[in-house]
Every structure is written in C-alpha cells, then in structure tokens.
Amino acid sequence: MKIWKIVLGIAGVLLLLGLIAKLEAIVLPFVLAGLLAYLFLPAVEALMRRRVPRAAAAGLVLGGFIVIVISLVLFIVPIIQVQITEFLIQTPKLTSALWATIKKTMVSVSEQIPPDRMYKMSDAVGQIVFGVLNATGASLSRLWSGGSFLFGSLLTIVLTPVLMFYLLKDWVGLKAKTLDLVPQRYAAQTDSLLAEINGTLRQFLRGQLSVCLLLAVYYAVLFSVVGLNFGVVSGVTVGILSFIPYFGFIMAVAVSILLGLFQGLAWGWWAVLIVGLGVGSVLESYVLTPHLVGKRVGLHPLAVIFAVFAGGILFGFIGVLAAVPAAAILGVVARRALARYRTSALYKGKK
C-alpha cells in the first residue's frame, strides 16, 4: 500500500473523530441508541422466531424497555431526591467535621515533624490536591461540553427511543448494506472478524451491566442496613462506577468510611461494614465477574480503565459510552494481527 493512502486514511479518521467531538450533542443519541439496540437485538430475534413481524417485535421490545425505565425512575428517583436534598442540607456540617478532623491531624503531625519539613509537605500535598481538583474539573467540563446541556439532554431523551426503534427494525438490512461495501475477496475474513467482535462485545456488555446492577443493589442494601446516610444514593453510584473494574469497590470503601466517620458510626456497625465490603469485593471478583462476564472476553481491566478515561477526556460522554466497545473491537483486531504475525516469515526468521 502506498504511503499517501495510509496518510489519507489516518487524516480521514482524525477528521471524523474531530467532527464527532464537535457535534457531541447531536451524535450522542445515535451512539446511545446504537448501544441499546445492540443489547436488545436478541430479544427482537427471539420474538421473530415466534412468528412476530420484525417491526412489531422492535416496537414491543422498545415499549418494554421504556416501561422498565419509567418504573425504575418512579421507584428510585423519589428516594434519591430525598437523600440528595438531605445531603445538601448537611453539607455545611460535613464540611465542618472534615475540616476539624484535618486541623486536628495537622496539629498532631506538626508536633512530630520539624516546621520546615512540615511546610514542604503541606506545599506538596496542596499542589497534588490542586492538580487533582483541576484535572477533575476539566474532565467534568469536557464531559458535558459541546453545546447547550439542556438542548443536548432533551434531544437525547426524545431522539434515542426513535432511533433505537429504527435500528432494531432495520438492523439486518443496515448490516447487509455495510458488508456489501467490503471487497469480495475480504468478505469471508470480515464476516469472521465481525462475528468474533460481536461475541466478545455482547458478552462483556451484558455481563458487566449485570454485575453493575447486582452490585448497586448489594451496596445500597449494605449501606442502608449499616445506617449510613445517603445509603441508596451511594450504593447506586458505586454500582454504576463498577462498570470500570476496581473503581466501584474503591469508591465503596472511600464513601462508606467517610460517611461512617462523619456520622460517628458505632463500632459494631463498623465491623458489619468492613465484613460487607470484603464480601462485596469477593462477590465481584470471584463470583459475579467470572460467571457473568467470563474469561473469554479478553479485555484486561487495565485496558478498560484506560479506554474509559481516555474516551471521556477526548470525546466527553460519547467517549465514555463508546470506550469499551472500541476497546473490545481493537482487542479482537489486535489478537488477530498478533496471531497472523506469529505465523509470518518475519516472526519465524525465514527469508
């Protein structure tokens, strides 16, 4: 292949990525609808096997999905709203308690460390905290940038179900038209590659979403039983963040310890909390993830973590949504390329 073709290809990809980043508010409903349609496509195919027309099957699946979402919103949102309101009311008290703890710790430490070293340490800590807060703020700003947030939210809510319906209804035709553009001599390889990507991606997404849901329920119940304030909100948040390997458990430990310290949790409940966190870690690592996600997916946790954060920084919320599918696709392509390289004359040292 000539070098100018490679350069043009790379330039085209970069131009497309830049355009997606600029049109985030418009592209988001399409990405979200595509992911949802991909996840619910087997349900449509199952209805079609029962002689339900494809359009009717797509409508039934979409209707069921909307009913489930509305039911969850009506059930969970009031609880979350009450706990968020309570959190905002108690924020000054929590801030004062945190500051008092920090001052007490600083006084205790300053008695053991010389003033000059203490000054250097506080300056270093201050720079680290400032850097973390600055990076977090920049990431959040980038995450929700790209046009009016209100316009983007309304557009997503209204457009996503419509796009999801048409994708479910026309999935087979769209796939056939796309594959028809592939040169015929590469058609069999492309079909095989897509089948492997489909298996990997579907297994990971469904499994990881199931893990997130079960962990959200588990941590919400644990925090509520222990008596932590905002237990439901914290549990649901931990469950959502569990989509990123290890991140959910880290947040569960950090949030529960902070809330427990602020509330003055009794020692008996501390023991229950620690045991519950340990059980949650074992449950995620040795029960849920191996059985629901499986080891055949081939996505290393570090690859998932990198993909999610890189996608969020580069392309905002769209990047977060598309990060894992993109990582899965690249992983399959990389494994195929590596297997081909190991059978090549270059690798075997043949001339």
Secondary structure, 3 states (H helix, E strand, C coil): CCHHHHHHHHHHHHHHHHHHHHCHHHHHHHHHHHHHHHHHHHHHHHHHHCCCCHHHHHHHHHHHHHHHHHHHHHHHHHHHHHHHHHHHHHHHHHHHHHHHHHHHHHHHHHCCCCHHHHHHHHHHHHHHHHHHHHHHHHHHHHHCCCCCHHHHHHHHHHHHHHHHHHHHHHHHHHHHHHHCCCCHHHHHHHHHHHHHHHHHHHHHHHHHHHHHHHHHHHHHHHHHHHCCCCHHHHHHHHHHHCCCCCHHHHHHHHHHHHHHHHHCCCHHHHHHHHHHHHHHHHHHHHHHHHHHHCCCCCCCHHHHHHHHHHHHHHHHHHHHHHHHHHHHHHHHHHHHHHHHHHCCHHHHCCC
